[in-house]
Amino acid sequence: GTLRTELHLNHLAENNVFGIVPLAKPEEKQKASQQFSKLQTAMKVLGISPEEQKVCWLILAAIYHLGAAGATKAGRRQFARHEWAQKAAYLLGCSLEELSSAIFKHQHKGGTLQRSTSFRQGPEESSLGDGTGPKLSALECLEGMASGLYSELFTLLVSLVNRALKSSQHSLCSMMIVDTPGFQNPEQGGSARGASFEELCHNYAQDRLQRLFHECTFVQELERYKEENIELSFDDLEPTVNDSVAAVDQASHQSLVRSLARTDEARGLLWLLEEEALVPGATEDALLERLFSYYGPQEGDKKGQSPLLRSSKPHHFLLGHSHGTNWVEYNVAGWLSYTKQNPATQNAPRLLQDSQKKIISNLFLGRAGSATVLSGSIAGLEGGSQLALRRATSMRKTFTTGMAAVKKKSLCIQIKLQVDA
């Protein structure tokens, strides 16, 4: 009750642009209350203090209020309902003017944003704040801030969990755990919608992990057997997962060239997204046609030989993950917008660091000097052992050499680099 009042959640909005809908059934509310109590207990076990827990609730509640505030659809970019935006600003410890400026004007406290601690794109790498790039809608700006706040909170939680796991003793060895969401298929969950771009990223990462497992478990072992002149024969050892991976990340031989001239050379969806976004009047339909011209079924192909299939629904396609055993239907509507830099996302870290609420600013300023996040969702690089430092250094090289140095502004190619790391 007290926490709900403090977070201004006693009265919930009828509409929320982020799709956050209040629970209606009593049993749903009771279950949610029980789950929240379990979450608080788990955080206590992990040594997360009441103040640190409160920061989590403040940021999550602020995201909810931003969704309730909404954004104008035409004219000047601003909040649609300022009273809800005022609640978000209060919870984040800033003024309504500062919050509005950070979201819609792409500036914070009257100046350009400094480089954040999150190693996401810096302001000098973005062309959207100065009007030279494609203009973002008010809703896209709002979504960018919500995404940035959530990313910072996620990174903080990973850091707090790692703090609980860290030993006070000097460690000779350490282990890094890769925790991915796994394959996502809305149809298997009983949903009729097409899978999103985010779910494509999760599935692509899982395909890459599966390929790595196959390489280490079978291919490398068989190479050793071959060196020892031990003959073994297996049926169908070649994985088909490479095809679905190529359909997503296949690079052209021009990948190290800064220009993006369209050629007939096959390349994956991430590269096509980057190219099509630069074409005036480009559409997702044109994107799909190019993708199918490279990876779609060809005449004479056997069923299931191609990693890509057409859907009966417009703007949809099917991609065969996990050796072609897990076919996921994707909806590409709006995917070209994912290539845009969103300065509002980059303003989120500074907004938290400059918060007038000391419990927020102290927590995020404390991380300002440490590179705990490499890029996007790669978090948790803390560690004092030599192995941990060596791993972090190796992963950072993935983002600073070769193709990464040329494509550091490309949001889509950053997805591939994250999985590479």
NORTAFEN-V604168 format. One record per residue. SS is DSSP state (a for helix, b for strand, c for the rest). PSI is psi in whole degrees, -180 to 180 (NA if undefined). Layout:
ss=SS psi=PSI
ss=SS psi=PSI
This chain:
ss=c psi=-52
ss=a psi=-44
ss=a psi=-41
ss=a psi=-41
ss=a psi=-43
ss=a psi=-32
ss=c psi=4
ss=c psi=44
ss=c psi=14
ss=c psi=-35
ss=c psi=117
ss=c psi=152
ss=c psi=149
ss=c psi=-34
ss=c psi=143
ss=c psi=122
ss=c psi=-16
ss=c psi=1
ss=c psi=20
ss=c psi=109
ss=c psi=130
ss=c psi=147
ss=c psi=138
ss=c psi=-42
ss=c psi=140
ss=a psi=-40
ss=a psi=-32
ss=a psi=-41
ss=a psi=-41
ss=a psi=-43
ss=a psi=-41
ss=a psi=-39
ss=a psi=-41
ss=a psi=-42
ss=a psi=-38
ss=a psi=-39
ss=a psi=-41
ss=a psi=-39
ss=a psi=-44
ss=a psi=-40
ss=a psi=-44
ss=a psi=-41
ss=a psi=-36
ss=a psi=-41
ss=a psi=-36
ss=c psi=3
ss=c psi=20
ss=c psi=117
ss=c psi=161
ss=a psi=-37
ss=a psi=-41
ss=a psi=-38
ss=a psi=-42
ss=a psi=-37
ss=a psi=-41
ss=a psi=-45
ss=a psi=-37
ss=a psi=-44
ss=a psi=-43
ss=a psi=-41
ss=a psi=-37
ss=a psi=-40
ss=a psi=-42
ss=a psi=-46
ss=a psi=-32
ss=a psi=-39
ss=a psi=-37
ss=a psi=-32
ss=a psi=-37
ss=c psi=-174
ss=b psi=153
ss=c psi=148
ss=c psi=-20
ss=c psi=163
ss=c psi=-148
ss=c psi=138
ss=c psi=116
ss=c psi=176
ss=b psi=146
ss=c psi=-34
ss=c psi=98
ss=a psi=-27
ss=a psi=-33
ss=a psi=-36
ss=a psi=-34
ss=a psi=-38
ss=a psi=-42
ss=a psi=-43
ss=a psi=-42
ss=a psi=-45
ss=a psi=-34
ss=a psi=-10
ss=c psi=38
ss=c psi=172
ss=c psi=162
ss=a psi=-37
ss=a psi=-42
ss=a psi=-42
ss=a psi=-45
ss=a psi=-41
ss=a psi=-41
ss=a psi=-30
ss=a psi=-51
ss=a psi=-26
ss=a psi=-5
ss=c psi=30
ss=c psi=161
ss=b psi=123
ss=c psi=43
ss=c psi=3
ss=b psi=169
ss=c psi=149
ss=c psi=137
ss=c psi=166
ss=c psi=131
ss=c psi=169
ss=c psi=-4
ss=c psi=1
ss=c psi=19
ss=c psi=179
ss=c psi=132
ss=c psi=166
ss=a psi=-31
ss=a psi=-11
ss=a psi=4
ss=c psi=138
ss=c psi=4
ss=c psi=-26
ss=c psi=-22
ss=c psi=8
ss=c psi=5
ss=c psi=-15
ss=c psi=-178
ss=c psi=134
ss=c psi=135
ss=c psi=148
ss=c psi=166
ss=a psi=-39
ss=a psi=-39
ss=a psi=-38
ss=a psi=-44
ss=a psi=-44
ss=a psi=-35
ss=a psi=-43
ss=a psi=-44
ss=a psi=-42
ss=a psi=-42
ss=a psi=-43
ss=a psi=-43
ss=a psi=-39
ss=a psi=-42
ss=a psi=-39
ss=a psi=-42
ss=a psi=-46
ss=a psi=-41
ss=a psi=-45
ss=a psi=-40
ss=a psi=-42
ss=a psi=-41
ss=a psi=-37
ss=a psi=-43
ss=a psi=-35
ss=a psi=-39
ss=a psi=-32
ss=a psi=-19
ss=c psi=136
ss=c psi=147
ss=c psi=-15
ss=c psi=154
ss=c psi=123
ss=c psi=133
ss=c psi=-34
ss=c psi=152
ss=c psi=164
ss=c psi=135
ss=c psi=127
ss=c psi=125
ss=c psi=117
ss=c psi=101
ss=c psi=159
ss=c psi=-16
ss=c psi=-179
ss=c psi=137
ss=c psi=124
ss=c psi=101
ss=a psi=-35
ss=a psi=-40
ss=a psi=-23
ss=a psi=7
ss=c psi=13
ss=c psi=141
ss=c psi=-4
ss=c psi=161
ss=c psi=150
ss=b psi=152
ss=c psi=175
ss=a psi=-39
ss=a psi=-41
ss=a psi=-32
ss=a psi=-42
ss=a psi=-43
ss=a psi=-44
ss=a psi=-37
ss=a psi=-44
ss=a psi=-40
ss=a psi=-39
ss=a psi=-41
ss=a psi=-40
ss=a psi=-39
ss=a psi=-39
ss=a psi=-39
ss=a psi=-42
ss=a psi=-45
ss=a psi=-41
ss=a psi=-46
ss=a psi=-37
ss=a psi=-38
ss=a psi=-57
ss=a psi=-51
ss=a psi=-37
ss=a psi=-42
ss=a psi=-31
ss=a psi=-39
ss=a psi=-40
ss=a psi=-39
ss=a psi=-40
ss=a psi=-31
ss=c psi=6
ss=c psi=36
ss=c psi=119
ss=c psi=128
ss=c psi=144
ss=c psi=129
ss=c psi=146
ss=c psi=136
ss=c psi=58
ss=c psi=-20
ss=c psi=122
ss=c psi=144
ss=c psi=-3
ss=a psi=-25
ss=a psi=-34
ss=a psi=-45
ss=a psi=-32
ss=a psi=-45
ss=a psi=-37
ss=a psi=-20
ss=a psi=-45
ss=a psi=7
ss=c psi=122
ss=c psi=151
ss=c psi=171
ss=c psi=-9
ss=c psi=14
ss=c psi=-23
ss=c psi=6
ss=c psi=136
ss=c psi=-30
ss=c psi=154
ss=c psi=57
ss=c psi=137
ss=c psi=127
ss=c psi=175
ss=c psi=1
ss=c psi=133
ss=c psi=137
ss=c psi=161
ss=c psi=176
ss=a psi=-40
ss=a psi=-40
ss=a psi=-39
ss=a psi=-37
ss=a psi=-44
ss=a psi=-41
ss=a psi=-48
ss=a psi=-31
ss=a psi=-23
ss=c psi=-7
ss=c psi=122
ss=c psi=131
ss=c psi=17
ss=c psi=148
ss=c psi=163
ss=a psi=-28
ss=a psi=-43
ss=a psi=-38
ss=a psi=-46
ss=a psi=-41
ss=a psi=-42
ss=a psi=-40
ss=a psi=-43
ss=a psi=-30
ss=a psi=-25
ss=a psi=-42
ss=a psi=0
ss=c psi=170
ss=c psi=132
ss=c psi=160
ss=c psi=129
ss=c psi=-8
ss=c psi=145
ss=c psi=159
ss=c psi=130
ss=c psi=-2
ss=c psi=-32
ss=c psi=142
ss=c psi=-8
ss=b psi=136
ss=b psi=149
ss=b psi=152
ss=c psi=157
ss=c psi=-14
ss=c psi=145
ss=c psi=146
ss=c psi=15
ss=b psi=153
ss=b psi=161
ss=b psi=137
ss=b psi=130
ss=b psi=102
ss=b psi=172
ss=c psi=63
ss=c psi=29
ss=c psi=14
ss=c psi=-11
ss=b psi=92
ss=b psi=122
ss=b psi=132
ss=b psi=124
ss=b psi=148
ss=b psi=113
ss=c psi=4
ss=c psi=124
ss=c psi=3
ss=a psi=-28
ss=a psi=-25
ss=a psi=-18
ss=a psi=-9
ss=a psi=-9
ss=c psi=137
ss=c psi=140
ss=c psi=99
ss=a psi=-27
ss=a psi=-36
ss=a psi=-40
ss=a psi=-19
ss=a psi=-17
ss=a psi=-47
ss=a psi=-43
ss=a psi=-35
ss=a psi=-41
ss=a psi=-39
ss=a psi=-30
ss=c psi=10
ss=c psi=142
ss=c psi=-15
ss=c psi=113
ss=a psi=-33
ss=a psi=-27
ss=a psi=-53
ss=a psi=-41
ss=a psi=-39
ss=a psi=-40
ss=a psi=-29
ss=a psi=-29
ss=c psi=-21
ss=c psi=-1
ss=c psi=-33
ss=c psi=-7
ss=c psi=136
ss=c psi=72
ss=c psi=-14
ss=b psi=133
ss=b psi=-57
ss=b psi=135
ss=c psi=-113
ss=c psi=8
ss=b psi=100
ss=b psi=171
ss=c psi=39
ss=c psi=16
ss=c psi=159
ss=c psi=136
ss=c psi=-11
ss=c psi=159
ss=a psi=-39
ss=a psi=-42
ss=a psi=-43
ss=a psi=-38
ss=a psi=-41
ss=a psi=-46
ss=a psi=-41
ss=a psi=-43
ss=a psi=-41
ss=a psi=-36
ss=a psi=-32
ss=a psi=-30
ss=a psi=-28
ss=c psi=1
ss=c psi=-5
ss=c psi=160
ss=c psi=-131
ss=a psi=-35
ss=a psi=-37
ss=a psi=-34
ss=a psi=-37
ss=c psi=26
ss=c psi=-18
ss=c psi=-9
ss=c psi=115
ss=a psi=-38
ss=a psi=-44
ss=a psi=-26
ss=a psi=-30
ss=a psi=-45
ss=a psi=-42
ss=a psi=-36
ss=a psi=-43
ss=a psi=-37
ss=a psi=-43
ss=c psi=NA
